Amino acid sequence: MAKKKQDYDLAFTHLRNNQNISAYNLFTNLAEAQKKTDIIKSALLYVLAGECKSRQGKDNENEILEAGKLFLNFGKKDKTYQAKGALLCASKCFLKAGKYDDAKDAFSKSKEIISPSVSTQRPIVIVDDSKAITIKLENYLKKLGYDEMSSFEKGKDGISGCKKLIKQSKNPIVLLDMGLPDMDGDKVAEKLLAEKLDLQIIIITADEKTTKRVNKTISSGVTAFIQKPFTMDEVKKAIDLAESEYTLS
């Protein structure tokens, strides 16, 4: 294993230093060694070997075709998204080598594989000191398809939990109660928005929307407002608004 890593490092060093013949020899040897264990890696190594030949002003059709065949073999195995990517790579290799019919065939095969839908759903953080409210929200959110949730009874704990997720680039949606035992929800919102200005925060409170405290919090940049007692439909509308806002940010 250590020897193989040294060969990779040396091959790329040769490539960076334009020592193309030495790089070519190492890349082709590594490509052959990987054929039985990692087809994709072998194909990529052949592409690199072809680049070495191209830099020498030599024809690299054999290397590019070999890469294309390996990508194609991997792509024929199943209908996964990885197979789709391999087929597209095969098509590009065949096209570069002037094998237009093969390129068209590989591209057609890639179109038969449907890409998985990308979900915009993110983690949910619930900050509410009422266990009954938290359980109710969790049940609603599970029905809406959310499964990554964390809950906190205190504002300071909620802030810490959100910060951890933000550092992990998870961009949570925050469901925030206005009346917490250690600090008011508007202060929590203020600190969270200072941490991440485009964070989606949904205020949950028994207060009227017209009250001074709620108005001030909404104007600070929160996404939505839900008044207790609330329904699942109201939660869904607020969550949908948060998701829509996130896709535009």
N, C-alpha and C positions, 0 to 999 in steps of 0.2 A: 504493500500500500504506500509506504514512504517513497519507494523507488518510482512508482507511478506518478505521485505528486511532484517529485523532482523533475520527471520528464515533462509534465504539463508546464511547470514553471519555466523550465529551460526552453521549451518550444515557444512560449509567448515572449520570452526574453529575446530569442533569435528573431521573432517576428517584429518586435519593437525596434530592433537594431538593424532591420533590413537584411538580416542574414537568412535569406529566403530558402536557400537549398537545405540548410541545416534544419530550419523550421519545418519545411515540407517533409523531410524524412521522419522527423519525430511525430508530426501530426498523422501521417499515414500509418506509421507503426501503432500509434495509440488507437487510431480508428479501427484497424484490423483486430486489435486486442479486445475492443469493446463490442464487436459485432454480436457475440453470443450472449452478452450480459446486459447491454444497454444500447438498443438500436438507435434511439434518438441521439444519444451522445456520440455514437459512431458517425451518424449522418452529419452532425455539426462539425465534427473533426475533419470529415472529408471536405466540407465547405471551406474550412480554414486552410486545408491543404491546397484546395483549388485557388484560394486567394494568394497563397505563396507562389504558385505557378503564374498567376496573372501578373503579379509584381515583377516577374522575370520576363514578361512579354511572351510567355508560352501559352499554348492551348490548354485549358483546364477542363475540357468537356468531359473527360473520363471521370474526374473527381466529382464534378457537379452531378453527372448522371448517377454515379454510385450513391451519392447523398440522396438524390431524388428517389431511387429505388428503395432505399432504407426507410425514408419517410413514408413512402407508399405502403410498404409492408406493414409498418406499424399502424397506419391509418386503416388498413383493411381488417384489422383484428376485431374491432368492435364499433360501437356507435357513441363512444364517449366524446366529450368536448375536446379532450386531448387528441383523439383520433382525427377530429375535424381540423385541428391546428396542424397536425402532421400532414394531412392531405393537401392543405393549402401550401405548406412548405414544399411538398413534392411538386405541386403545380408550378411554383416559382422556379424550382431547380430545372424542371423539364423545359420551361419556357426559355430560361437562360441558355440552355444547351441546344435550343432550336428544335426540340421535339414537341411541336405544337399539338399534335393529336394526343400525346400522352399528358400534356399539360391540361388540355381541355377535359380529358377523362378524369384526372385527379380532382380537378376543380368541380366537376359535376358530382363526383362522389362526396365531396365536402358539403355540398349544398343539401344532400340527403340527411345530414346530421343537424338536428335542430338545436340551436344554442340554448342553454338553460336560462330561464328568466332571472333577471337580477333583482333581488329584493332590496328596497330602500329601508326596510325595517331595522331599527337600531335598538340598543339597550334602553330599558325604561328604568328611571329612578323615581321611586315614590318617597316623598318626604312628608309624613303625616303621623301625628302621635296617636291617632285612633286606629287600633288594630282592626276594628270592624270595617272602617273605611278602606284600609289597606287591603284586606282580604277581598272586599267587594271589587276594588279596582283590579286586583290581580286576576280575579275570575273573569272580569270583562275583557281584560287584555289578552288572556289566554284564548278566549273565543275569537278575538280579532287576529290571532296568529302570532302573538308575541310570546316568546319563551325565555328571553334573557331579562330578568327583572331583579332589582335590589330595592330594599325598603329601609328607611331610617325614621326613627321617632323624633330625633333632635336635628335642628338646623345645622349645627356644626358638623355632625356626623354626615349629614347629607352633602354638605359642601366638600368634605374630604373624599367621600365616595365618588362624587362627580368629577373631582379633580383627577382622581386615578384613572377614570374612564377617558377623560379628555387627553391625558398624557399618552394613553394607548391608542389615540385617534379613533375612539369608538363613537364619539359624538352622540351622547344620550339625549333622550327626551325626558324632561323633568316634570313630574306632577307634584306641585308644591302647595301645601296647606298654608294658609296665612297665619293661623294661630298655633305656634309651636311653643313648647315649654321653656326653651332656652333663649330664643330670639324670634322676632316677628318674621313672617315670610317675605315681606318686602325687603328686609335687610339681607336675607338669604339670596333673593333674586339679584339684588344689587351686587353682592360679592361674586355670584356665579357669572353674571354678565360682564363683570370686570375681568374675570378669568378668560371668558370666551364670549365675545360680543354677539355672535350669531347663534348662541345656544338657544334651543327651543324650550321654553318654559311655559307650562300650563298651570295657571293659578286655580286652586280649588278652595272655596271658602263659603261660609254661610252668609257672609256680608253681601249686601246689594252691590251691583256693579257701579252704581253711582256714588258710593261712599268715597270719601277723600282718600283713604288709604289704598283702596283697590284701584281707584283712578290713577293715583300716583305710580303704583306698581305697573299697571298696564302701560302707562306712557313711558316707562323706563326701558321698554323693549321686549316685554314678554309676548308670547305668541297668541295665547288664548286664555279664556276665562270660563270656568265651570262653577255653577252655584249649587251648593248642597240644598236639598237632596238631589242627586243627579241620576240620569238614566244611562243605559249603555249607548243609546243613540247619541247622546250629548258627548260622551267620552269619545266615541268613534269620530264625530265631526271635529273635535279638538285635535285628536291624533292625526287625522287626515290633513288638517290644516298645517300641523307641525311638519309632517312628511313633505307636503307640497312646498312649504317655505324652505325646507332643507335642500330640496332638489334645485331650487333657484339660487341658493347661496354659493 
